Amino acid sequence: TTEIYTLSLHDALPISDGSTSTVVADASGNWSVEATSTQKDGTVSAVADDGNGNTSATDTGSYDDTVAPPLDITSVLDSDNDGMPEAAGTTEPGATVTVTWPDGSTSTVVADASGNWSVEATATQKDGTVSAVADDGNGNTSATDTGSYDDTVAPPLDITSVLDSDNDGMPEAAGTTEPGATVTVTWPDGSTSTVVADASGNWSVEATATQKDGTVSAVADDGNGNTSA
């Protein structure tokens, strides 16, 4: 009689769901089956059914994960040119990856079912080293992997308005650029005003002296050696 074994597992997802795997024993009575998702340490139980209404007593074993997850940073790019790079890579499915950016801030992401992960910095970054470490939830952490962020893209810049809203003869220029970029505005008399763009890339600055009619120009510097056209 062929016996069917059902293996009960403690799921490694945030809430244990008691997932199961089923396998049919071979002609020698041997069986083997893999979990369908990553697992936390815990008890594994199994029961056999011979198809004739007879069920075995439950047997148990212990799963103790002592292997550190692999980790690889495959890219560090600023694909949307907002000064906040995205790191991406691979690790053990379900592992938590913590990325440390050049300014020391961190971002955390959980790898998907294929072990892929991607996360964006929460603030603009200067050129530097990006590091990451993975934790599998069983007390095992990966070796640290590193990548390099090298911003070579000039920041965009747009002057959206030049107005003297308070009619004091000292106009205000406003516009958009890369978040955190430094904008230098040159007024018709040759004087300059400097302002740092906010987290959305918006900026506004007023002249420090009254101005005659004329051209107002601006240039943005992202702090990584790149200046706007």
Salt bridges, closest charged atoms under 4 A:
none
